[in-house]
Amino acid sequence: MTAKIALFANQDSAQIAEIAAEVTALGAEPVVMDIQIGRPGKPTVGIGAPGSAAASRWGDVDFGDIRAVHIRCTAPRTLPVLPPVLNEATYSEYRVSYIQEQALNAATYGFFEHLHMTGRLVINRLTSAYVDHNSKGQFYEKLRAAGFRAPRSLSTSCPDEAARFLDEVGEAVVKPAIGVGSTRSVTAEDRARLDELLLCPALFQHRVPGSTIRIHIVGDRVVLPLRILADGVDSRTATRGFEPVTLDPAEEAAIVRANQALGLHYAAWDAILDDDGKLTYLDCNPGPFVMWLPPEHRHTVFGALARYLVAFARTGTLEAAA
């Protein structure tokens, strides 16, 4: 029987299409599905025991014979954008949308967790992997508690605490505490408006000198470490290209352990590489965007991911996949 690999993303994802092509090249069958449920024309979801009348289904796909799953998404759905002005009527509409989101998210999270609990490989589970990605404060604390290097950080809504932290660390950056967004240097103008933190907390971080490195991991090995060529603090802004780098074997082994400590099978890490070859970890994306890389690098990453998924689907063991 041909191994089936379930691939989830938003509809018409170019990235999932490339992963599907790699799966097909290995003689397996990709089953591509839209992760966004509940809206008109979107899939339905059901959770039940394999082989039962209430078997787990996504749309019209029965998951009884699917053993490996990849999720390319940071959240099953995106919360509606908050309108700039809310009156009583628009607030009620927004509140209804928000409540619906919670039910849809719960169903989606439950579906993937059920697959995991019934022996399927899920890369990567929404209930663990994406919680860290969407909560940077706890991510850095987990890294430090496990002995990995992370910059000094402060997530706060207190202007006085922020001012003290900035005085202590000197050069600093400010970044979103959840998901994606630009990182930028803290300026004198920022220092003058710290009272705005009372409206919304921010994450401040000591700026660590060195090169920004993107490290792609599949299973128990680093498959592609790249230096990001860019001007400015945020490497994703005006990126000029990528340059392969060779990491110290001890640093490679350490970041693989960090990946495993977070329960991940696949991720792209951002780190600072200093002049001594040491890494300081900045971020970890369990469903990384890879399409910004040249085709040969995408083939390296997606090919390794596809081999991992297909090997597990055929054998049922992580040892064979690794």
C-alpha positions as semicolon CSV with decimal commas, in nm:
position;residue;x (nm);y (nm);z (nm)
1;M;0,000;0,000;0,000
2;T;0,130;0,345;-0,089
3;A;0,224;0,554;0,214
4;K;0,003;0,861;0,252
5;I;0,140;1,189;0,392
6;A;-0,107;1,454;0,512
7;L;0,010;1,810;0,444
8;F;-0,182;2,099;0,603
9;A;-0,161;2,469;0,516
10;N;-0,376;2,757;0,408
11;Q;-0,539;2,691;0,073
12;D;-0,315;2,704;-0,237
13;S;0,013;2,716;-0,039
14;A;0,313;2,722;-0,276
15;Q;0,531;2,584;0,001
16;I;0,310;2,281;0,059
17;A;0,306;2,221;-0,317
18;E;0,685;2,191;-0,317
19;I;0,683;1,956;-0,018
20;A;0,414;1,749;-0,190
21;A;0,639;1,720;-0,497
22;E;0,923;1,590;-0,278
23;V;0,687;1,335;-0,119
24;T;0,571;1,220;-0,463
25;A;0,931;1,180;-0,579
26;L;0,981;0,932;-0,293
27;G;0,694;0,716;-0,416
28;A;0,447;0,824;-0,148
29;E;0,110;0,996;-0,186
30;P;0,072;1,354;-0,056
31;V;-0,275;1,443;0,073
32;V;-0,293;1,823;0,074
33;M;-0,558;1,989;0,292
34;D;-0,672;2,338;0,381
35;I;-0,622;2,388;0,756
36;Q;-0,889;2,657;0,786
37;I;-1,221;2,500;0,889
38;G;-1,567;2,629;0,962
39;R;-1,631;2,899;0,705
40;P;-1,855;2,852;0,398
41;G;-1,681;2,615;0,159
42;K;-1,416;2,516;0,415
43;P;-1,362;2,158;0,542
44;T;-1,542;2,000;0,835
45;V;-1,357;1,811;1,109
46;G;-1,440;1,501;1,312
47;I;-1,246;1,323;1,587
48;G;-1,290;0,952;1,659
49;A;-1,112;0,619;1,698
50;P;-0,946;0,468;1,387
51;G;-1,173;0,213;1,219
52;S;-1,483;0,322;1,409
53;A;-1,797;0,479;1,267
54;A;-1,668;0,808;1,411
55;A;-1,318;0,783;1,261
56;S;-1,110;1,099;1,248
57;R;-1,189;1,289;0,932
58;W;-1,080;1,617;0,779
59;G;-1,331;1,709;0,513
60;D;-1,385;1,387;0,316
61;V;-1,046;1,238;0,413
62;D;-1,048;0,944;0,658
63;F;-0,725;0,939;0,861
64;G;-0,740;0,568;0,938
65;D;-0,448;0,487;0,705
66;I;-0,252;0,813;0,736
67;R;0,046;0,781;0,972
68;A;0,244;1,100;0,912
69;V;0,128;1,464;0,912
70;H;0,297;1,800;0,855
71;I;0,139;2,133;0,951
72;R;0,261;2,448;0,777
73;C;0,082;2,709;0,981
74;T;0,130;2,915;1,296
75;A;-0,240;2,907;1,384
76;P;-0,536;2,719;1,236
77;R;-0,717;3,046;1,176
78;T;-0,631;3,414;1,200
79;L;-0,831;3,628;1,440
80;P;-1,030;3,902;1,265
81;V;-0,851;4,236;1,252
82;L;-0,973;4,470;1,526
83;P;-1,154;4,767;1,370
84;P;-1,000;5,109;1,448
85;V;-1,329;5,225;1,599
86;L;-1,583;5,009;1,780
87;N;-1,935;5,112;1,868
88;E;-2,180;4,880;2,044
89;A;-2,293;4,713;1,723
90;T;-1,947;4,653;1,576
91;Y;-1,817;4,538;1,914
92;S;-2,092;4,274;1,927
93;E;-2,002;4,155;1,577
94;Y;-1,634;4,134;1,669
95;R;-1,714;3,948;1,992
96;V;-1,919;3,688;1,804
97;S;-1,631;3,633;1,558
98;Y;-1,388;3,599;1,849
99;I;-1,601;3,334;2,022
100;Q;-1,640;3,140;1,697
101;E;-1,261;3,146;1,655
102;Q;-1,213;2,984;1,993
103;A;-1,443;2,692;1,910
104;L;-1,279;2,639;1,571
105;N;-0,931;2,656;1,723
106;A;-1,027;2,406;1,993
107;A;-1,159;2,160;1,733
108;T;-0,846;2,196;1,520
109;Y;-0,607;2,158;1,813
110;G;-0,804;1,856;1,934
111;F;-0,789;1,690;1,592
112;F;-0,409;1,701;1,570
113;E;-0,366;1,603;1,934
114;H;-0,588;1,300;1,874
115;L;-0,370;1,196;1,580
116;H;-0,061;1,223;1,800
117;M;-0,218;1,022;2,084
118;T;-0,313;0,743;1,842
119;G;0,045;0,692;1,724
120;R;0,068;0,923;1,425
121;L;0,368;1,150;1,362
122;V;0,249;1,512;1,372
123;I;0,504;1,775;1,263
124;N;0,461;1,992;1,465
125;R;0,178;1,977;1,721
126;L;-0,019;2,297;1,772
127;T;-0,060;2,230;2,144
128;S;0,313;2,246;2,214
129;A;0,529;2,377;1,932
130;Y;0,326;2,682;1,841
131;V;0,266;2,780;2,203
132;D;0,637;2,857;2,235
133;H;0,651;3,034;1,900
134;N;0,356;3,251;1,999
135;S;0,486;3,333;2,345
136;K;0,846;3,446;2,326
137;G;0,872;3,520;2,697
138;Q;0,824;3,157;2,796
139;F;1,038;3,040;2,502
140;Y;1,344;3,228;2,632
141;E;1,286;3,110;2,988
142;K;1,265;2,748;2,872
143;L;1,592;2,785;2,684
144;R;1,772;2,939;2,980
145;A;1,637;2,680;3,223
146;A;1,772;2,404;2,997
147;G;2,116;2,567;2,978
148;F;2,099;2,715;2,628
149;R;2,219;3,066;2,543
150;A;1,953;3,332;2,489
151;P;1,983;3,712;2,511
152;R;1,881;3,894;2,827
153;S;1,513;3,972;2,775
154;L;1,227;4,152;2,943
155;S;0,859;4,131;2,852
156;T;0,672;4,400;3,042
157;S;0,390;4,653;3,050
158;C;0,566;4,856;3,322
159;P;0,750;5,169;3,196
160;D;0,980;5,182;3,502
161;E;1,088;4,819;3,462
162;A;1,159;4,876;3,095
163;A;1,366;5,187;3,170
164;R;1,576;4,999;3,428
165;F;1,634;4,709;3,189
166;L;1,743;4,938;2,907
167;D;1,983;5,119;3,142
168;E;2,137;4,786;3,242
169;V;2,186;4,627;2,899
170;G;2,276;4,935;2,695
171;E;2,216;4,857;2,328
172;A;1,879;4,686;2,295
173;V;1,610;4,584;2,049
174;V;1,232;4,563;2,077
175;K;1,036;4,282;1,912
176;P;0,688;4,128;1,911
177;A;0,621;3,886;2,194
178;I;0,407;3,666;1,966
179;G;0,456;3,521;1,619
180;V;0,608;3,730;1,343
181;G;0,695;4,098;1,319
182;S;0,996;4,322;1,275
183;T;1,276;4,359;1,527
184;R;1,426;4,707;1,559
185;S;1,670;4,898;1,773
186;V;1,540;5,088;2,073
187;T;1,592;5,459;2,007
188;A;1,593;5,769;2,224
189;E;1,246;5,842;2,090
190;D;1,131;5,500;2,213
191;R;1,274;5,570;2,556
192;A;1,071;5,890;2,569
193;R;0,740;5,707;2,514
194;L;0,771;5,407;2,745
195;D;0,440;5,508;2,908
196;E;0,272;5,354;2,603
197;L;0,361;5,014;2,750
198;L;0,064;5,064;2,983
199;L;-0,154;5,010;2,676
200;C;0,029;4,699;2,551
201;P;0,336;4,507;2,676
202;A;0,648;4,479;2,463
203;L;0,950;4,250;2,458
204;F;1,290;4,413;2,500
205;Q;1,616;4,230;2,446
206;H;1,987;4,296;2,473
207;R;2,132;4,324;2,123
208;V;2,395;4,054;2,079
209;P;2,672;4,130;1,824
210;G;2,741;3,885;1,542
211;S;2,593;3,738;1,225
212;T;2,231;3,628;1,200
213;I;2,211;3,259;1,115
214;R;1,909;3,057;0,997
215;I;1,941;2,691;1,098
216;H;1,705;2,430;0,951
217;I;1,666;2,108;1,151
218;V;1,490;1,784;1,057
219;G;1,481;1,501;1,308
220;D;1,814;1,471;1,484
221;R;2,033;1,671;1,247
222;V;2,097;2,017;1,107
223;V;2,023;1,999;0,734
224;L;2,093;2,358;0,626
225;P;2,267;2,637;0,821
226;L;2,275;2,972;0,638
227;R;2,408;3,319;0,714
228;I;2,143;3,579;0,627
229;L;2,294;3,869;0,434
230;A;2,103;4,183;0,529
231;D;2,156;4,537;0,648
232;G;2,005;4,652;0,973
233;V;1,881;4,472;1,281
234;D;1,597;4,270;1,127
235;S;1,744;4,013;0,889
236;R;1,410;3,963;0,712
237;T;1,400;4,328;0,602
238;A;1,583;4,396;0,274
239;T;1,749;4,054;0,273
240;R;2,030;4,047;0,017
241;G;2,085;3,674;0,007
242;F;2,212;3,370;0,195
243;E;2,552;3,216;0,250
244;P;2,609;2,857;0,367
245;V;2,806;2,832;0,691
246;T;2,974;2,550;0,877
247;L;2,885;2,530;1,244
248;D;3,102;2,392;1,518
249;P;2,992;2,028;1,576
250;A;2,928;2,101;1,944
251;E;2,701;2,393;1,850
252;E;2,516;2,176;1,597
253;A;2,459;1,907;1,858
254;A;2,341;2,165;2,112
255;I;2,079;2,324;1,887
256;V;1,947;1,980;1,790
257;R;1,908;1,907;2,163
258;A;1,725;2,239;2,204
259;N;1,493;2,144;1,919
260;Q;1,420;1,809;2,081
261;A;1,373;1,971;2,423
262;L;1,085;2,171;2,271
263;G;0,934;1,852;2,130
264;L;1,001;1,947;1,767
265;H;1,073;1,725;1,467
266;Y;1,132;2,013;1,225
267;A;1,208;2,381;1,268
268;A;1,407;2,678;1,149
269;W;1,599;2,858;1,422
270;D;1,735;3,211;1,415
271;A;2,054;3,264;1,610
272;I;2,348;3,500;1,641
273;L;2,688;3,351;1,553
274;D;2,971;3,530;1,731
275;D;3,340;3,550;1,636
276;D;3,418;3,246;1,853
277;G;3,167;3,027;1,669
278;K;2,915;3,027;1,958
279;L;2,540;3,052;1,899
280;T;2,291;3,264;2,092
281;Y;1,934;3,159;2,015
282;L;1,682;3,423;1,904
283;D;1,377;3,238;1,774
284;C;1,242;2,902;1,667
285;N;0,973;2,858;1,404
286;P;0,809;2,511;1,403
287;G;0,636;2,575;1,069
288;P;0,899;2,789;0,897
289;F;0,853;2,987;0,579
290;V;1,118;2,852;0,341
291;M;1,008;3,004;0,010
292;W;1,237;3,304;0,056
293;L;1,534;3,070;-0,006
294;P;1,674;2,986;-0,352
295;P;1,537;2,665;-0,514
296;E;1,843;2,453;-0,432
297;H;1,816;2,536;-0,062
298;R;1,440;2,470;-0,060
299;H;1,508;2,130;-0,216
300;T;1,756;2,051;0,064
301;V;1,509;2,139;0,340
302;F;1,190;2,002;0,186
303;G;1,367;1,688;0,066
304;A;1,490;1,611;0,419
305;L;1,143;1,676;0,563
306;A;0,976;1,454;0,303
307;R;1,220;1,168;0,369
308;Y;1,150;1,193;0,743
309;L;0,773;1,185;0,693
310;V;0,778;0,902;0,439
311;A;1,020;0,686;0,640
312;F;0,793;0,713;0,945
313;A;0,481;0,642;0,740
314;R;0,640;0,324;0,604
315;T;0,796;0,196;0,927
316;G;0,610;0,360;1,217
317;T;0,936;0,437;1,397
318;L;1,129;0,758;1,456
319;E;1,453;0,564;1,448
320;A;1,394;0,473;1,085
321;A;1,285;0,829;1,004
322;A;1,603;0,973;1,157
